[in-house]
Amino acid sequence: MKKSSLIWLVAAKLIIVTLACGSLPTPSPTLDVNDAAATQLAATLTALAPVVPQPATSAPDLATLPPPLPQPLRVAYVKDHNLWLWTDGVGLMQLTASGGVQDARLSDDGQVIAFVREPAFFHPEIWAINTDGSSERMLVSSAALWATYSGAPADFPSGIGVYHMDWRPGSHALYYNTKPLYEGPGLMGYDDLRAVDADSLAQATIFNPGEGGMFYFSPDGAQLALVTPASISLANAAGSHLRRNVLTFSPVITYSEYLYYPRPLWAAGSSGLRVIIPPADPLIEPLQPTGLWYIPIDGSAAVFSGNIPAMPFAWPDTAISPDLSRVGYVTPIGIPTDNLRELHLADADASGDTVYIGGENAEFIGWLPNSTQFVFVIRGSGARRGTHVGNVGGGYTTLSTDPYLMHDISWVDSTHFLTLWRNADMWELRYNELGGAGGILLDAGQIWSYDYSDGSYR
């Protein structure tokens, strides 16, 4: 399963709306794993995760899970506030028609889609539907989201929303955390963590507000990284064997109404993680270093690897290569008003730093799965203007000569990719081959987010 959505500027997606008249629901106690349904889910989560993680040289696995069956490529996406599905060899299918759909996640076996629906302002719900169009069901009601609120009554927000959700690899357990919804600007999370089984509908609280955070599963689904604006912790996926604060750091000033959460990247074998931590105040001059860290899974403290002079607010979540061996970044050069940058490639410990392209308005977008190629953008009016795929050894392939057309590029493998292509006042969802002639236009319209699965555990 691969997550993908239009997240270039999260804050830009906030819409100021007016709260409809009506009374706020009375909050009920936080969901408890001791009720019958939650106990069932908690037992399932525990059964899939080892109580104690294996040493870093031998990552835990999910031997109890059956191997994935071969599946065609499926792409779930939100178009005109409804849920759609494209299946290779089959075509398009509209899955909902009642509107209000905001986001979608496709399970890695390609069988279930979870989505957020907001039938009324500030009253979102989490739903699921099978990819054959059957069994549309509510997973978490608006009232249940309200029941997670643990603050003072005087501090009630306008609603409680879903901050982030994702499937646990190799399962139909959907994990999510929550956020307050306001009439004005502002984006923050409650740093909790909850789960719901899309098959049994059992629910569980993994971590209460302030005890969890943004979460990132290990590829085998056995563990997760919990990220707050000031720390990273590790835990088994069921919440057991918590290794609190394996890395702490100063919160990053964003000069806006959102909090910065670093995004660690797991090793393919689930044996450890790497993460990039920006300076606390990115705008201090001279430019402050951005730190590179390695996090073992045994609970010991993170290991500092080196520093890079990354440009403020240009730290892509995908700066670390999938094999954890390299980083890509841009650094400012020359007169600030010229907006010129160098694109650098370096080893994961900051050694072997080389300039790939200099003297351009460059942006590093992210790595391909093979860790030897990467996407970058050149803006301005020069000959290299456009969106390109670069090679570590030099040279590049141009995807588009207009750097503003392609957004949200996701690599199914190192040859094929999905992207949202800007076309006047609409978006085209495309499936293309690197270096190939043309591609497949899946659909067009007001497409806001998509997710895909080819049936493999990722």
KEKOLPA-189695 format. One record per residue (C-alpha): residue in three letters; x, y, z; residue number from 1. Coordinates in steps of 0.2 Angstrom, whole numbers, padded with zeros to 4 digits. Example, Ala and Ser with C-alpha at 12.3 -4.5 7.8 and 13.67 -1.06 7.14 Angstrom:
KEKOLPA-189695
PT   r     u     v     w   k
PT ALA  0062 -0022  0039   1
PT SER  0068 -0005  0036   2
//
This chain:
KEKOLPA-189695
PT   r     u     v     w   k
PT MET  0000  0000  0000   1
PT LYS  0006  0017 -0004   2
PT LYS  0000  0033  0003   3
PT SER -0003  0048 -0009   4
PT SER -0013  0064 -0008   5
PT LEU -0012  0082 -0012   6
PT ILE -0001  0088  0002   7
PT TRP  0011  0100 -0006   8
PT LEU  0004  0114  0006   9
PT VAL -0007  0107  0020  10
PT ALA -0011  0124  0027  11
PT ALA -0017  0129  0010  12
PT LYS -0031  0116  0010  13
PT LEU -0039  0123  0025  14
PT ILE -0056  0131  0021  15
PT ILE -0065  0144  0031  16
PT VAL -0083  0139  0034  17
PT THR -0097  0144  0045  18
PT LEU -0103  0132  0058  19
PT ALA -0121  0127  0056  20
PT CYS -0133  0130  0070  21
PT GLY -0135  0117  0083  22
PT SER -0129  0111  0100  23
PT LEU -0113  0102  0103  24
PT PRO -0114  0084  0107  25
PT THR -0110  0079  0125  26
PT PRO -0093  0071  0125  27
PT SER -0093  0053  0132  28
PT PRO -0078  0044  0140  29
PT THR -0063  0039  0129  30
PT LEU -0065  0022  0120  31
PT ASP -0058  0008  0131  32
PT VAL -0049 -0007  0125  33
PT ASN -0058 -0017  0139  34
PT ASP -0075 -0017  0131  35
PT ALA -0079 -0033  0122  36
PT ALA -0077 -0026  0104  37
PT ALA -0061 -0017  0108  38
PT THR -0054 -0033  0117  39
PT GLN -0057 -0043  0102  40
PT LEU -0047 -0030  0091  41
PT ALA -0033 -0028  0104  42
PT ALA -0031 -0047  0104  43
PT THR -0029 -0047  0085  44
PT LEU -0017 -0033  0086  45
PT THR -0006 -0041  0099  46
PT ALA -0007 -0058  0090  47
PT LEU  0001 -0050  0075  48
PT ALA  0015 -0041  0084  49
PT PRO  0029 -0049  0094  50
PT VAL  0029 -0043  0112  51
PT VAL  0048 -0039  0111  52
PT PRO  0056 -0033  0095  53
PT GLN  0070 -0043  0088  54
PT PRO  0088 -0036  0087  55
PT ALA  0091 -0024  0073  56
PT THR  0100 -0038  0063  57
PT SER  0084 -0048  0063  58
PT ALA  0068 -0039  0061  59
PT PRO  0051 -0046  0067  60
PT ASP  0039 -0053  0054  61
PT LEU  0021 -0057  0052  62
PT ALA  0023 -0076  0049  63
PT THR  0005 -0079  0054  64
PT LEU -0002 -0069  0039  65
PT PRO -0005 -0078  0023  66
PT PRO  0006 -0072  0008  67
PT PRO -0003 -0059 -0003  68
PT LEU -0012 -0066 -0018  69
PT PRO -0008 -0058 -0035  70
PT GLN -0019 -0043 -0038  71
PT PRO -0021 -0031 -0052  72
PT LEU -0016 -0013 -0049  73
PT ARG -0030 -0003 -0041  74
PT VAL -0031  0015 -0039  75
PT ALA -0044  0023 -0027  76
PT TYR -0047  0041 -0028  77
PT VAL -0059  0056 -0023  78
PT LYS -0067  0064 -0037  79
PT ASP -0081  0078 -0036  80
PT HIS -0082  0073 -0017  81
PT ASN -0086  0055 -0021  82
PT LEU -0076  0039 -0021  83
PT TRP -0070  0031 -0037  84
PT LEU -0060  0015 -0041  85
PT TRP -0049  0011 -0057  86
PT THR -0044 -0007 -0059  87
PT ASP -0031 -0012 -0072  88
PT GLY -0040 -0023 -0085  89
PT VAL -0057 -0018 -0079  90
PT GLY -0058  0001 -0079  91
PT LEU -0068  0014 -0069  92
PT MET -0081  0011 -0055  93
PT GLN -0090  0024 -0045  94
PT LEU -0092  0018 -0027  95
PT THR -0101  0032 -0018  96
PT ALA -0114  0045 -0024  97
PT SER -0119  0054 -0008  98
PT GLY -0104  0066 -0008  99
PT GLY -0094  0073  0006 100
PT VAL -0079  0061  0003 101
PT GLN -0063  0070  0008 102
PT ASP -0049  0056  0008 103
PT ALA -0047  0038  0005 104
PT ARG -0035  0024  0009 105
PT LEU -0034  0007  0000 106
PT SER -0029 -0008  0010 107
PT ASP -0013 -0016  0003 108
PT ASP -0022 -0032 -0002 109
PT GLY -0033 -0021 -0013 110
PT GLN -0049 -0027 -0005 111
PT VAL -0056 -0013  0006 112
PT ILE -0056  0006  0004 113
PT ALA -0057  0017  0020 114
PT PHE -0063  0035  0017 115
PT VAL -0068  0050  0027 116
PT ARG -0085  0057  0023 117
PT GLU -0091  0074  0030 118
PT PRO -0110  0074  0028 119
PT ALA -0111  0091  0037 120
PT PHE -0099  0104  0042 121
PT PHE -0088  0098  0057 122
PT HIS -0096  0081  0058 123
PT PRO -0084  0069  0049 124
PT GLU -0086  0050  0049 125
PT ILE -0074  0036  0044 126
PT TRP -0082  0023  0032 127
PT ALA -0076  0008  0022 128
PT ILE -0082 -0001  0006 129
PT ASN -0076 -0016 -0003 130
PT THR -0068 -0014 -0019 131
PT ASP -0081 -0024 -0028 132
PT GLY -0093 -0010 -0022 133
PT SER -0101 -0021 -0008 134
PT SER -0103 -0018  0010 135
PT GLU -0102  0000  0012 136
PT ARG -0101  0003  0031 137
PT MET -0098  0016  0044 138
PT LEU -0082  0012  0054 139
PT VAL -0082  0027  0066 140
PT SER -0096  0039  0068 141
PT SER -0095  0058  0071 142
PT ALA -0102  0055  0089 143
PT ALA -0088  0042  0092 144
PT LEU -0075  0055  0086 145
PT TRP -0082  0068  0098 146
PT ALA -0081  0055  0112 147
PT THR -0062  0055  0110 148
PT TYR -0061  0073  0116 149
PT SER -0053  0074  0133 150
PT GLY -0051  0093  0135 151
PT ALA -0060  0106  0145 152
PT PRO -0078  0109  0140 153
PT ALA -0074  0128  0138 154
PT ASP -0061  0123  0125 155
PT PHE -0073  0113  0113 156
PT PRO -0068  0115  0095 157
PT SER -0081  0116  0081 158
PT GLY -0078  0097  0078 159
PT ILE -0066  0083  0079 160
PT GLY -0058  0077  0063 161
PT VAL -0046  0063  0057 162
PT TYR -0029  0070  0056 163
PT HIS -0021  0054  0048 164
PT MET -0026  0037  0044 165
PT ASP -0018  0022  0037 166
PT TRP -0020  0003  0036 167
PT ARG -0008 -0008  0046 168
PT PRO  0001 -0018  0033 169
PT GLY -0005 -0036  0030 170
PT SER -0022 -0032  0039 171
PT HIS -0039 -0024  0038 172
PT ALA -0035 -0014  0054 173
PT LEU -0036  0005  0051 174
PT TYR -0026  0016  0062 175
PT TYR -0030  0034  0064 176
PT ASN -0028  0049  0075 177
PT THR -0038  0065  0078 178
PT LYS -0037  0084  0077 179
PT PRO -0048  0098  0082 180
PT LEU -0059  0107  0068 181
PT TYR -0060  0126  0069 182
PT GLU -0070  0139  0059 183
PT GLY -0054  0148  0056 184
PT PRO -0036  0143  0051 185
PT GLY -0025  0132  0062 186
PT LEU -0019  0114  0060 187
PT MET -0014  0103  0075 188
PT GLY -0016  0085  0081 189
PT TYR -0021  0078  0097 190
PT ASP -0007  0065  0096 191
PT ASP -0018  0050  0100 192
PT LEU -0019  0034  0091 193
PT ARG -0034  0023  0088 194
PT ALA -0039  0008  0078 195
PT VAL -0054  0000  0070 196
PT ASP -0056 -0017  0061 197
PT ALA -0065 -0014  0045 198
PT ASP -0071 -0032  0045 199
PT SER -0078 -0034  0063 200
PT LEU -0080 -0016  0066 201
PT ALA -0071 -0018  0083 202
PT GLN -0063 -0002  0090 203
PT ALA -0048  0001  0102 204
PT THR -0039  0015  0109 205
PT ILE -0020  0012  0107 206
PT PHE -0014  0029  0115 207
PT ASN -0024  0043  0123 208
PT PRO -0021  0061  0118 209
PT GLY -0004  0067  0121 210
PT GLU  0003  0049  0122 211
PT GLY  0003  0044  0103 212
PT GLY  0007  0055  0088 213
PT MET  0009  0054  0070 214
PT PHE  0012  0035  0066 215
PT TYR  0022  0026  0053 216
PT PHE  0022  0007  0052 217
PT SER  0037 -0004  0049 218
PT PRO  0035 -0013  0032 219
PT ASP  0031 -0029  0041 220
PT GLY  0017 -0021  0051 221
PT ALA  0024 -0027  0068 222
PT GLN  0030 -0010  0074 223
PT LEU  0027  0009  0072 224
PT ALA  0036  0025  0075 225
PT LEU  0026  0038  0085 226
PT VAL  0031  0056  0080 227
PT THR  0027  0072  0090 228
PT PRO  0034  0089  0086 229
PT ALA  0047  0086  0099 230
PT SER  0051  0067  0099 231
PT ILE  0050  0050  0091 232
PT SER  0046  0035  0100 233
PT LEU  0044  0016  0095 234
PT ALA  0031  0003  0100 235
PT ASN  0024 -0013  0094 236
PT ALA  0008 -0011  0083 237
PT ALA -0003 -0015  0097 238
PT GLY  0004 -0002  0108 239
PT SER  0015 -0013  0119 240
PT HIS  0034 -0012  0122 241
PT LEU  0034  0006  0121 242
PT ARG  0051  0014  0119 243
PT ARG  0048  0032  0123 244
PT ASN  0058  0046  0117 245
PT VAL  0072  0037  0107 246
PT LEU  0075  0054  0099 247
PT THR  0070  0071  0106 248
PT PHE  0073  0088  0097 249
PT SER  0067  0106  0098 250
PT PRO  0051  0109  0089 251
PT VAL  0053  0117  0073 252
PT ILE  0046  0135  0071 253
PT THR  0035  0135  0055 254
PT TYR  0030  0153  0055 255
PT SER  0012  0147  0052 256
PT GLU -0003  0139  0060 257
PT TYR  0004  0121  0059 258
PT LEU  0016  0111  0069 259
PT TYR  0030  0102  0060 260
PT TYR  0031  0083  0062 261
PT PRO  0047  0074  0055 262
PT ARG  0044  0059  0045 263
PT PRO  0055  0044  0048 264
PT LEU  0058  0031  0035 265
PT TRP  0059  0012  0040 266
PT ALA  0072  0000  0032 267
PT ALA  0064 -0012  0020 268
PT GLY  0068 -0026  0033 269
PT SER  0060 -0016  0047 270
PT SER  0077 -0016  0056 271
PT GLY  0079  0002  0059 272
PT LEU  0074  0020  0054 273
PT ARG  0082  0036  0048 274
PT VAL  0075  0053  0050 275
PT ILE  0080  0071  0045 276
PT ILE  0078  0084  0059 277
PT PRO  0078  0103  0053 278
PT PRO  0084  0117  0065 279
PT ALA  0073  0124  0078 280
PT ASP  0072  0141  0069 281
PT PRO  0075  0138  0050 282
PT LEU  0076  0157  0046 283
PT ILE  0091  0161  0057 284
PT GLU  0106  0167  0048 285
PT PRO  0118  0160  0044 286
PT LEU  0109  0144  0038 287
PT GLN  0108  0132  0052 288
PT PRO  0112  0113  0049 289
PT THR  0099  0100  0047 290
PT GLY  0103  0084  0056 291
PT LEU  0103  0066  0050 292
PT TRP  0099  0052  0062 293
PT TYR  0098  0033  0063 294
PT ILE  0086  0025  0075 295
PT PRO  0088  0007  0081 296
PT ILE  0073 -0003  0086 297
PT ASP  0080 -0010  0102 298
PT GLY  0075  0006  0112 299
PT SER  0093  0013  0113 300
PT ALA  0095  0031  0109 301
PT ALA  0096  0037  0091 302
PT VAL  0113  0039  0083 303
PT PHE  0118  0056  0075 304
PT SER  0125  0053  0058 305
PT GLY  0129  0070  0051 306
PT ASN  0123  0087  0045 307
PT ILE  0117  0094  0029 308
PT PRO  0114  0113  0024 309
PT ALA  0097  0110  0018 310
PT MET  0086  0125  0012 311
PT PRO  0073  0131  0025 312
PT PHE  0056  0123  0022 313
PT ALA  0063  0112  0008 314
PT TRP  0064  0096  0018 315
PT PRO  0054  0083  0008 316
PT ASP  0047  0068  0017 317
PT THR  0056  0058  0004 318
PT ALA  0073  0065  0005 319
PT ILE  0080  0049  0012 320
PT SER  0082  0035 -0001 321
PT PRO  0071  0019  0001 322
PT ASP  0087  0009  0005 323
PT LEU  0092  0022  0018 324
PT SER  0109  0024  0010 325
PT ARG  0107  0042  0002 326
PT VAL  0099  0059  0005 327
PT GLY  0094  0072 -0008 328
PT TYR  0092  0091 -0004 329
PT VAL  0094  0108 -0010 330
PT THR  0104  0123 -0003 331
PT PRO  0102  0141 -0007 332
PT ILE  0117  0150 -0016 333
PT GLY  0121  0167 -0021 334
PT ILE  0110  0182 -0018 335
PT PRO  0093  0178 -0009 336
PT THR  0083  0188 -0021 337
PT ASP  0089  0177 -0036 338
PT ASN  0081  0162 -0028 339
PT LEU  0095  0150 -0034 340
PT ARG  0099  0134 -0027 341
PT GLU  0111  0119 -0028 342
PT LEU  0104  0101 -0028 343
PT HIS  0115  0090 -0018 344
PT LEU  0116  0071 -0016 345
PT ALA  0125  0064 -0001 346
PT ASP  0127  0047  0009 347
PT ALA  0116  0045  0024 348
PT ASP  0130  0051  0035 349
PT ALA  0132  0067  0025 350
PT SER  0148  0060  0017 351
PT GLY  0151  0060 -0001 352
PT ASP  0141  0076 -0004 353
PT THR  0141  0081 -0022 354
PT VAL  0132  0095 -0032 355
PT TYR  0121  0087 -0045 356
PT ILE  0114  0103 -0052 357
PT GLY  0119  0121 -0047 358
PT GLY  0113  0139 -0052 359
PT GLU  0095  0134 -0055 360
PT ASN  0079  0136 -0046 361
PT ALA  0079  0118 -0041 362
PT GLU  0068  0107 -0030 363
PT PHE  0071  0089 -0024 364
PT ILE  0055  0079 -0024 365
PT GLY  0059  0062 -0020 366
PT TRP  0067  0045 -0024 367
PT LEU  0062  0031 -0035 368
PT PRO  0060  0013 -0027 369
PT ASN  0077  0008 -0034 370
PT SER  0086  0022 -0023 371
PT THR  0097  0026 -0038 372
PT GLN  0085  0038 -0047 373
PT PHE  0075  0053 -0040 374
PT VAL  0063  0066 -0046 375
PT PHE  0068  0085 -0046 376
PT VAL  0060  0101 -0053 377
PT ILE  0068  0116 -0061 378
PT ARG  0058  0132 -0062 379
PT GLY  0063  0148 -0070 380
PT SER  0066  0150 -0089 381
PT GLY  0082  0140 -0092 382
PT ALA  0084  0126 -0104 383
PT ARG  0082  0113 -0090 384
PT ARG  0065  0120 -0084 385
PT GLY  0053  0106 -0081 386
PT THR  0051  0090 -0070 387
PT HIS  0064  0077 -0072 388
PT VAL  0070  0060 -0066 389
PT GLY  0089  0061 -0062 390
PT ASN  0102  0047 -0060 391
PT VAL  0114  0046 -0046 392
PT GLY  0128  0044 -0059 393
PT GLY  0122  0059 -0069 394
PT GLY  0110  0063 -0083 395
PT TYR  0091  0064 -0082 396
PT THR  0075  0060 -0091 397
PT THR  0062  0074 -0093 398
PT LEU  0044  0070 -0088 399
PT SER  0037  0087 -0092 400
PT THR  0045  0103 -0099 401
PT ASP  0032  0113 -0088 402
PT PRO  0037  0112 -0069 403
PT TYR  0019  0116 -0064 404
PT LEU  0009  0102 -0072 405
PT MET  0014  0086 -0062 406
PT HIS  0009  0084 -0044 407
PT ASP  0009  0070 -0031 408
PT ILE  0020  0058 -0041 409
PT SER  0019  0040 -0034 410
PT TRP  0030  0026 -0040 411
PT VAL  0022  0009 -0042 412
PT ASP  0039  0002 -0046 413
PT SER  0055  0010 -0053 414
PT THR  0047  0011 -0071 415
PT HIS  0029  0015 -0068 416
PT PHE  0021  0030 -0059 417
PT LEU  0004  0038 -0055 418
PT THR  0002  0057 -0055 419
PT LEU -0010  0071 -0054 420
PT TRP -0008  0082 -0070 421
PT ARG -0015  0099 -0070 422
PT ASN -0026  0103 -0085 423
PT ALA -0034  0120 -0084 424
PT ASP -0047  0120 -0070 425
PT MET -0046  0101 -0068 426
PT TRP -0034  0087 -0063 427
PT GLU -0030  0072 -0073 428
PT LEU -0026  0056 -0065 429
PT ARG -0013  0047 -0075 430
PT TYR -0003  0031 -0075 431
PT ASN  0013  0033 -0085 432
PT GLU  0029  0023 -0089 433
PT LEU  0046  0031 -0087 434
PT GLY  0053  0034 -0104 435
PT GLY  0038  0026 -0112 436
PT ALA  0027  0034 -0125 437
PT GLY  0012  0042 -0118 438
PT GLY  0002  0034 -0104 439
PT ILE -0015  0030 -0098 440
PT LEU -0027  0043 -0093 441
PT LEU -0037  0035 -0079 442
PT ASP -0050  0050 -0076 443
PT ALA -0051  0068 -0075 444
PT GLY -0061  0081 -0065 445
PT GLN -0060  0088 -0047 446
PT ILE -0048  0074 -0041 447
PT TRP -0041  0079 -0024 448
PT SER -0032  0063 -0018 449
PT TYR -0028  0045 -0023 450
PT ASP -0021  0029 -0016 451
PT TYR -0016  0013 -0024 452
PT SER -0012 -0005 -0021 453
PT ASP -0005 -0020 -0032 454
PT GLY -0009 -0033 -0019 455
PT SER  0008 -0033 -0011 456
PT TYR  0013 -0029  0007 457
PT ARG  0024 -0013  0006 458
//
